[in-house]
Amino acid sequence: MPMTTPKLRAELDGIPTYKPGRPPAAEEGGAPRPAFKLSSNENPYPPLPGVLEAAATAAASFNRYPDLSCAALTAELATRFDVPVGHIATGTGSVGVAQQLLQVTSGPGDEVIYAWRSFEAYPIVTQISGARAVQVPLDAAETHDLDAMAAAVTERTRLIFVCNPNNPTGTVVRRAELERFLDRVPSDVLVVLDEAYREFNTDPEVPDGVDLYRDRPNVAVLRTFSKAYGLAGLRIGFAIAHEPVAEALRKTAVPFGVSQLAQDAAIASLRAEAALLERVEGLVVERARVAGALAAQGWTVPETQANFVWLRLGERTGDFAAACERAGATVRPFAGEGVRITIGEAEANDIVLRTAEAFRKEL
Ligand SMILES: Cc1ncc(COP(=O)(O)O)c(C=O)c1O
């Protein structure tokens, strides 16, 4: 028999690989230098003691499978958001739930619309599904162009992502424009409001997606415990969606995908919300300091409501990222476009500000 390789789906050819934010490089001999990771929009604070304790307790039984239905967490979330238990679907990070949303709505011949640039997982999960990606450029203010996105809807459209605040620009869409957009989208097209950074928003005009979902069966909201709640390494996120979308998500979930550590830590986090949101407030203060200082240095900084800032550096992107890394902080470059800088510890943010100031003088 001639040797052949297993046949894989043609749709997988050319899928961009997800690039994780770079960790700081090891010290190169000489004097020790600070090493901060500002490349993955993580929460710089370590787990709260009570949350760590909940995870450690759960770790003592990891010879057992976790609760398949995440019942205790789901009940807690349903109360917290005042939604039916059946409207919640948990998953391995909200990116896992996003992939399931594609799986349950879209396949070859279908179209998926999202702004670009936006979260880099959207093209990946779209291509895996076999559907065609329709990327609608951000407008001049680095914000979703919702009119253009509505105009891009065809009878083949199955799903639309709206990332609010948007990764990597931090920009937001506000209530009136989002409602107008939702009114224009046909009711058989699923609109996914990805609110991974919702807790960092301080603009009262930015709607809570959960309010918009309530009387719109074609709207689903994605939330995560990875950012404000600081559980990135435990992989847990969830969708709030009407039946039958939530039901379809439960059907397609990887069995036992969400560990008991993640479930118990998420419950402990919800109960420690006041302490966690205090940390978020601290990061928001830092965000204002960083954005203000960059603007004072002469940079154009789009107004951000997330835990990061965006600098459109074009061809200088790689140089800027390399300069930050040499100074002791890794940021996230998008080659030829710009740099996303996570708001971290004050010391880390200061490294970026010093680097940005020196870099600007050389421009
Ligand atoms: C907009 C957006 N959505 C979803 C996610 C996924 O987060 P997780 O899978 O950790 O919940 C991220 C992570 O960077 C993100 O930026």
The ligand as a MOL file (V3000), in Angstrom:
LIG
                    3D

  0  0  0     0  0            999 V3000
M  V30 BEGIN CTAB
M  V30 COUNTS 16 16 0 0 0
M  V30 BEGIN ATOM
M  V30 1 C -12.1050 40.0440 23.0870 0
M  V30 2 C -11.7200 38.7600 23.7230 0
M  V30 3 N -12.6190 37.7870 23.8110 0
M  V30 4 C -12.3220 36.6320 24.3800 0
M  V30 5 C -11.0760 36.3920 24.8900 0
M  V30 6 C -10.7930 35.0530 25.4330 0
M  V30 7 O -10.5700 34.9880 26.7450 0
M  V30 8 P -10.6540 33.6220 27.5190 0
M  V30 9 O -10.6930 32.5080 26.5190 0
M  V30 10 O -9.4380 33.5750 28.3500 0
M  V30 11 O -11.9340 33.6760 28.2810 0
M  V30 12 C -10.0950 37.3630 24.8260 0
M  V30 13 C -8.7440 37.0950 25.3420 0
M  V30 14 O -7.7810 37.7450 25.0770 0
M  V30 15 C -10.4220 38.5850 24.2140 0
M  V30 16 O -9.5180 39.5610 24.0850 0
M  V30 END ATOM
M  V30 BEGIN BOND
M  V30 1 1 1 2
M  V30 2 1 2 3
M  V30 3 2 2 15
M  V30 4 2 3 4
M  V30 5 1 4 5
M  V30 6 1 5 6
M  V30 7 2 5 12
M  V30 8 1 6 7
M  V30 9 1 7 8
M  V30 10 2 8 9
M  V30 11 1 8 10
M  V30 12 1 8 11
M  V30 13 1 12 13
M  V30 14 1 12 15
M  V30 15 2 13 14
M  V30 16 1 15 16
M  V30 END BOND
M  V30 END CTAB
M  END
